[in-house]
């Protein structure tokens, strides 16, 4: 992690490796840029075809003879498009542009010096500096293990900045924990391994209960156990509870946790398995949210469920056309063993619904159709409650995590009918799978207001899609959105 502080100081006197300043589209200089130009004896910063101030562009300029080693120009795009989300991304671009810099300073938060902007810049620096080196023999390589960033701000906002930086630190540590869980190789991240890590990390701050295979069988979790039956690694259901005094409501968050997805008997091609350690990113996000809530708190009672299962091949593996029974008694005809996530969620959502909470929200890397529709950075949101849908959308906007509502088309629900069981778990082969999956899940939440986040795209990025504060591998998508949603409930 990187240590971030706020100061009101003269940029040119800072003894740092680099100073980052923003440049708007067209080469319009952001805060601090004119001062640094005069120190270097320049009239203008260079504007080239590769750097025009567009979002995602950076340019490093040497500063010989100065206490600061260099200047990093970072594109901010159009002046009228600045938001905490764009500042978060720009800060991530900055820290990734200077991987060997131990000390940097930036005026990015001065572009719009509010608490939200300060927190966003701190987020971007911290999340952009994230690396996962647990399984590399060289560790972080040339990247300094201890890094420091200074946010240069007006003195009038320094006290507020400290609070913003502290909230950012807690949230980013939780996001990093979620990223670590996703990035861990699946042989070291079995359901038992993950449950143990969650218990070790937050068992002294939250009420953590690890429910084993015998408990799942006793409670009738036939859908979840059906997925698990081909694996030598037994499933786990992790329950995490935060209970404040006089809670305003009870919110349950549920995460799909397929620790590795081979596809089961409907085997994935080899290339399709390479990223399947990420199929537990929904459960990892739940762990991250609960980790942050343990420190930041919320006025609502929060229960997090992580449904942890490995979808493997074995002599007892689930077969297409099997019928399983969920814990609420609903029978399900299994159409395809590589659509296992919705089976796990069916049981956990039904169990959550029986608790009669005020709200249920689930996160799952569920369908390729959500990625095809929305791309790699945006999650799909489907909900049975317009008010909840709007609240989650607002929270995602505040958190800088793109999502887009899709319609829960009730007239398609009949496509899930089957003469063999109560419900068919896929619907038509070429149907709108993200919507069909949500319609299937809706059958297990009863009348509880419920939102489903299909995070298959933004939960895990390949190197071609890295940008700003979003790294290759696990991104921790969903932690910031649900944290914002839960804390908004105090308003």
ABEGO torsion letter per residue (X at the ends): XBBBBBBBBBAAABBBABBBBBBBBGGBBBBGAAAAAAAAGBABBBBBAABAGBBGBBBBBBBBGBABABBBBBBAEBAAABBAAAAAAAAAAAAAABAABABBBBAAAAABBBAAAAAAAAAAAAAAABBBAAABAAEAEABBABBBBBBBBBAAAAAAAAAAAAAAAAAAAAAAAAAAAAABBAAABBAAAAAAAAAAAAAAABBBBBBBAAAAAAAGBAAAAAAAAABABBBBBBBBBBBBBGBABBBBBBBBBBABBAGEABBBBAAAAAAAAAAAAAAAAAAAAAAAAAAAEBABBBBBBBBBBBBBBBAABBBBGBBBBBAAGBBBBBABAABAAAAAAAAAAAAAAAAGBABBBBBBBABAAAAAAAEAABBBBBBABAAAAAAAAAAAAAAGBBBBBBBBBAAAAAAABBAABABBAAEBAABBAAAAAAAAAAAAAEABBBBBBBAAAAABBBAAABBEABBBEBAGBGAAAAAAAAAAAAX
